Amino acid sequence: MNYWNMMSTPWFAGFSFWMLLILAWSLVWKGLALWRAAQKGEKVWFVALLVINTVGILEILYLYVFSKGKLSGLMGSKTPTQTPPPAMPPANPPANPPAEQK
């Protein structure tokens, strides 16, 4: 049987399109999940997500269920956080500090 001739048939073209789509889907979720696990220092989850291929299912579960975080936390905050200004020292410090009582 000539396998090279079989690869040029239309079913193979459709098959490779779906495989590329699944590969892209899986890589996006795997990358996000591995990033989150590395940021949180979870070595066991990192290795499990790296080794086990579930077409994104385990990765999505990790991101939304097990790490208890939102996806927006992965990319950093889009809105700047408001920090209070530092406390200002008094305008006129006392010239002579009060003497200590013994």
Secondary structure as the mmCIF struct_conf table of DSSP 4:
data_model
#
loop_
_struct_conf.conf_type_id
_struct_conf.id
_struct_conf.beg_label_comp_id
_struct_conf.beg_label_asym_id
_struct_conf.beg_label_seq_id
_struct_conf.end_label_comp_id
_struct_conf.end_label_asym_id
_struct_conf.end_label_seq_id
HELX_RH_AL_P HELX_RH_AL_P1 TYR A 3 MET A 6
TURN_TY1_P TURN_TY1_P1 MET A 7 SER A 8
BEND BEND1 THR A 9 THR A 9
HELX_RH_AL_P HELX_RH_AL_P2 PRO A 10 LYS A 40
TURN_TY1_P TURN_TY1_P2 GLY A 41 GLY A 41
HELX_RH_AL_P HELX_RH_AL_P3 LYS A 43 VAL A 51
TURN_TY1_P TURN_TY1_P3 VAL A 55 GLY A 56
HELX_RH_AL_P HELX_RH_AL_P4 ILE A 57 LEU A 61
HELX_RH_PI_P HELX_RH_PI_P1 TYR A 62 PHE A 66
BEND BEND2 SER A 67 SER A 67
HELX_RH_3T_P HELX_RH_3T_P1 LEU A 71 GLY A 73
TURN_TY1_P TURN_TY1_P4 LEU A 74 LEU A 74
BEND BEND3 MET A 75 MET A 75
BEND BEND4 LYS A 78 THR A 79
HELX_LH_PP_P HELX_LH_PP_P1 PRO A 80 GLN A 82
HELX_LH_PP_P HELX_LH_PP_P2 PRO A 84 PRO A 90
BEND BEND5 ALA A 91 ASN A 92
BEND BEND6 ALA A 95 ASN A 96
HELX_LH_PP_P HELX_LH_PP_P3 PRO A 97 GLN A 101
#
